[in-house]
Amino acid sequence: MGVVEFGGDGPGILLLHGLMGRARTWWSCAQWLTGYGRVVGLDARGHGRAPRSPAGARTEDFADDAAEVITSLDLGPAVVIGHSMGGLHAWTLAARHPELVRAIVVEDMAPDQRGKTVDAWRGYFESWPVPFQSLAHVRQFFGAQGEYFIECVEERDDGYHLLASLDDLYAMAGEWGEREYWSLVEQVRCPLLAVEAEHSAMPPGQMAQLPVRAAGGGRHVVIAGAGHVVHDDRPLAYRGAVEAFLSEVMRR
């Protein structure tokens, strides 16, 4: 299991990345989060330095991995901050292991995406010029998200390759198109902050309902001008929303 210690002392803060990412994509956020506690990032199965995801692994398995990290590192009850897939894992963790979670932040993830398939992604992913010739090539290809993606590749003899296996990624995302997760959201008894991108690809209206339908309540904010990776696209607005939330939940 890939765990990254970003530093800080005090209450535990666990960072969960999105599909195709890794714990170290949180580095810039971790620099200010260490002012609130001990910040730890987790590489999800099949990402970063974590082992490949076994066939048939479900969302609950990823959440239980996070629970194991909180327990083994004595982080609980932790604030759990998740981007995209990590947001799904955050509310699943809070539903299954409420004693381990103080509050959660969900960044741009919706509970019901049934009907979506990974087929639309395949052509795009498989068109990438892999291996990339350099990190500069990665930055150039991904443009505004280039800094994010340079954390998601590794150097091999012939150039830079994605750390995650596309087959693993297709299997993980495929589950999201087959089931809905509202029943888990409704079991979340801690405060929840839903951070939605203005230019989100998520089904409209669902993120606003997260703190409404979660038993612990919370708030919903939309970050103007942001795309899916809100914390990179609009870092100051993201930080302001999260810090306001932390100032409340850390006092409890």
Order of alpha helices (4+ residues) and beta strands (2+ residues): beta-beta-alpha-beta-alpha-beta-alpha-beta-alpha-alpha-alpha-beta-beta-alpha-alpha-beta-alpha-beta-alpha-alpha
